[in-house]
C-alpha cells in the first residue's frame, strides 16, 4: 500500500525488501527511537495491511520520492476523537525538516480522511528539543502538564 500525502508517502513495510529492512533496523536501534517510540517498531510496521486506507494501531514507513525518511504510528483514537501519533525520523536525516513535514502532512491527512478525528496528540519528553521544535513548527501547542515527570503533551486541533 502506498498513500500519497502532499509531498510524502506512507508505505506498508515489506520485511523481504532489504532496503526497508535495513532502514527499520537502523531506526529501531537508534537511542532516541528506542526511548521515545517503541522497541517493537517492526512489530507495528508488519501489522499494517495492504489496504487503501491507513489503520489505527499500525505503523507506516514514510518516504519522499522513493527515499525512506522515517516512520509514523497511528497509535490510538480515543472516544473523544483524539488521535495519538508516534513518529521518528531516521538519525541521518534529522534537522532537515522531515519531522515537521511528517507531522503536518499526516495531521492534514488524518483530519480529512479518518472519521471522528478532532484532535491529534503527541507525547514528547521535555529534553527532546528536536521533537518539540518539530511539533511547534507543525502547529501543535503545548497542553498543560499536570504531572512533572510525565512527557509533555502537544496537541493540534482540527
C-alpha positions in Angstrom: 0.0 0.0 0.0 1.1 3.5 -0.7 -0.8 6.6 0.3 0.3 9.8 -1.3 0.2 12.8 1.0 1.3 16.3 -0.2 5.0 15.6 -0.7 5.4 12.4 1.3 4.1 8.9 1.0 3.0 6.3 3.6 4.1 2.8 2.8 3.5 -0.6 4.3 6.6 -2.4 5.3 7.9 -5.4 3.4 10.3 -7.3 5.6 11.7 -9.0 2.4 12.8 -5.7 1.0 16.4 -5.3 2.0 16.4 -1.6 1.8 13.4 -1.3 4.0 14.6 -3.9 6.4 18.0 -2.2 6.9 16.2 1.2 7.3 13.9 -0.2 10.0 16.8 -1.9 11.8 18.8 1.3 11.8 15.8 3.3 13.1 14.9 0.9 15.9 18.5 0.7 17.1 18.8 4.5 17.4 18.7 5.5 21.1 16.1 8.3 20.5 13.8 5.9 18.7 14.2 3.2 21.4 13.4 5.6 24.1 10.6 7.7 22.6 8.8 5.5 20.1 9.0 1.7 20.7 11.4 -1.1 20.9 9.0 -3.1 18.8 8.7 -0.7 15.9 8.9 -3.5 13.4 6.0 -5.4 15.0 3.7 -2.4 14.4 5.1 -2.0 10.8 4.5 -5.6 10.0 0.9 -5.4 11.4 -0.2 -2.9 8.7 -2.2 -4.3 5.9 -2.0 -3.5 2.3 -5.4 -1.7 2.3 -6.2 1.5 0.6 -6.7 3.3 4.0 -4.4 3.6 6.9 -5.3 1.8 10.0 -5.3 2.9 13.6 -2.8 0.9 15.6 -0.5 0.3 12.7 2.8 2.0 11.6 4.0 3.0 8.2 7.2 3.9 6.6 7.4 7.5 5.4 9.1 8.3 2.1 9.8 11.3 -0.1 10.3 10.4 -3.8 11.4 6.8 -3.0 13.7 7.9 -0.3 12.8 6.5 3.1 12.9 9.3 5.7 11.1 8.0 8.8 8.0 6.3 10.2 4.7 7.1 11.7 2.4 5.2 14.0 -1.2 6.0 14.5 -1.3 4.7 18.0 -4.8 5.1 19.1 -8.0 7.0 18.6 -10.0 7.6 21.8 -13.7 8.0 22.2 -13.3 11.8 22.2 -11.7 11.8 18.8 -8.1 12.3 19.9 -5.6 10.5 17.8 -2.2 9.8 19.4 0.7 9.7 17.0 4.2 8.4 17.4 6.8 9.3 14.8 10.5 9.2 14.1 13.0 10.5 11.5 16.0 8.4 10.5 19.1 9.6 12.5 20.9 10.5 9.3 18.1 12.8 8.2 17.3 14.8 11.3 17.4 18.6 11.3 16.4 18.7 7.6 12.7 19.5 8.2 11.4 15.9 7.8 9.9 15.7 11.3 7.8 18.8 10.8 6.8 17.7 7.3 5.7 14.3 8.6 3.6 15.9 11.3 2.0 18.5 9.0 1.1 16.1 6.2 -0.1 13.2 8.4 -2.2 15.6 10.5 -3.8 17.1 7.4 -4.5 13.6 6.1 -5.9 12.4 9.4 -8.2 15.4 9.8 -9.6 14.9 6.3 -9.7 11.1 6.0 -10.2 9.4 9.4 -13.7 9.6 10.8 -14.0 11.2 14.3 -10.5 12.7 14.5 -10.9 16.2 16.1 -7.5 16.5 17.8 -4.1 15.0 17.4 -1.8 14.4 20.4 1.9 13.8 20.8 3.8 12.9 23.9 7.3 14.4 24.0 10.0 14.2 26.7 10.9 17.8 27.8 14.6 17.2 26.9 13.8 16.1 23.3 14.3 19.6 21.9 14.3 18.5 18.3 10.9 16.9 18.6 9.5 19.9 20.4 10.6 22.2 17.6 9.1 19.9 15.0 5.7 19.8 16.9 5.7 23.6 17.3 6.6 24.2 13.7 3.8 21.8 12.6 1.2 23.8 14.6 1.0 21.7 17.7 0.5 23.6 21.0 1.8 22.6 24.4 -1.0 21.5 26.7 -0.7 21.9 30.5 1.2 19.1 32.0 -0.2 18.2 35.4 2.5 15.7 36.5 6.1 16.9 36.0 7.8 13.6 35.3 5.3 12.8 32.5 6.1 13.6 28.9 4.9 17.0 27.6 1.7 16.8 25.7 1.3 18.7 22.4 -2.0 18.9 20.6 -3.2 20.1 17.3 -6.9 20.7 16.8 -8.9 20.4 13.6 
